[in-house]
């Protein structure tokens, strides 16, 4: 399978002079088309830094990132913002919806500067909303809907531009357990329909929906778990075991 994301020896150093801090240290991995990869690790391990660098929101101090063979380090600010808009989708813990816009308008936001005809974009939103069960709230505002519905809105917004890759940052962090499970099943379903997803989470249950989990510790990749043919329940147990091991390492 051809790799969609190739991360080569990434480093990220914060600060200058004697107060520098290496948040990412020689991180390399690839994500293939159609994968669902979880990124786990303790607080402060570098997960958000990694996500920000991959999502082109921040730049690495060293190393290359290739998306579909294209080296994004060589793009200027304008090209990066085009790239982000056209090829990446984002789902955040706090939804990042605009309160002054309706659900429909929020979903349309990534297409605001595109040249897609209005009739076509309307159709796109209607199709996505139906698929994710939010047709009845399209004309409502974010403050009028539940957390689960907000995250479904965010999923539709992430999908509207038909992105190559979706980044999810603790997407279940603010949801109750039923809505969290709904969302994770939605993401797994999207992945079965061949959407490539990278999800940062500290939660073993959320990670168990992934096909592969990468652990990051002190800015370095420390381990990889692959679900393979095992059930989600068995993968969940394996992740918990791994976390226990990591915790006892910390205590030494
Ligand atoms: P995680 O998401 O795994 O909790 P982060 O990527 O947020 O970890 O942070 C990794 C490390 O980098 C932490 O030690 C954090 O304090 C540090 N860090 C993050 N952002 C900055 C910044 N802007 N300036 C300095 N240090 C930072």
Boltz pocket constraint, residues with backbone or C-beta under 6 A from the ligand:
constraints:
  - pocket:
      binder: B
      contacts: [[A, 14], [A, 15], [A, 21], [A, 23], [A, 41], [A, 42], [A, 43], [A, 44], [A, 45], [A, 46], [A, 47], [A, 48], [A, 49], [A, 50]]
      max_distance: 6.0
